[in-house]
Amino acid sequence: MKIYDISVTISPNLPVWPGDPAVDLHQTDFMDKGAPCNLTFLALNVHAGTHVDAPHHFMNDGRTVENLPLDALAGPAFVLHLPDSVNIVTAAILETSDIPPGAERLLFRTRNSAIWQRGEQVFQKGFVAIAPDAAEWVVRRGVKLVGIDYLSVAAFGDPLPTHETLLKAGVVAVEGLDLSRVPQGRYQLYCLPLKLRGADGAPARAILVG
């Protein structure tokens, strides 16, 4: 059994969506300065780093992150490798891929994963995303969860169609995964977002076991 941590590390150097506040992570109390313990402060957007989108993010319908079904967030998953030549994940690509029949959780490893490997601290607008027709493909096949290896399932500058298709259907979108060390294949996924009341998303720790 091998465990892959597919979460990115939260730090002030983490790239964030343009316009979002940077991650604020700093120590406030220091034992070596006489405090009885060390304490750290954290402030960040709920869509920073590895995170989960709830339907409320784009649907404004009250389906918030604390109510996401746990049976979607944990269970068998398939990691699909896509070649570096793929600039956007389309339905045609998925139709001819090696995705096993009945797969309920799909994670797409693209050339985005190299961004995390390089340690890029500046947001990359040209990331590989999921096209609206691929989102429709996912919904038609009863997929419960879909994940991508950068900060959005949708292309920069065109967020609505892909998000709306997935979230309206109740498909959990996991964004900001680091799949750079994960071979293609079947795994058990455990992705647990923070239980934030009324939030449209939440940071998550995600692992694959296989």
Sequence and secondary structure as in RCSB ss.txt:
>XXXX:A:sequence
MKIYDISVTISPNLPVWPGDPAVDLHQTDFMDKGAPCNLTFLALNVHAGTHVDAPHHFMNDGRTVENLPLDALAG
PAFVLHLPDSVNIVTAAILETSDIPPGAERLLFRTRNSAIWQRGEQVFQKGFVAIAPDAAEWVVRRGVKLVGIDY
LSVAAFGDPLPTHETLLKAGVVAVEGLDLSRVPQGRYQLYCLPLKLRGADGAPARAILVG
>XXXX:A:secstr
  EEE     STTS   TTS   EEEEEE GGGT SS EEEEE  TTSSSEEE THHHH SS  GGGS HHHHEE
EEEEEE  TT SEE HHHHHTS   TT  EEEEE TTHHHHHHT  S  TT  EE HHHHHHHHHTT SEEEESS
S SS TT  HHHHHHHHHTT EEEES   TT  SEEEEEEEEE   TT SEEEEEEEEE 
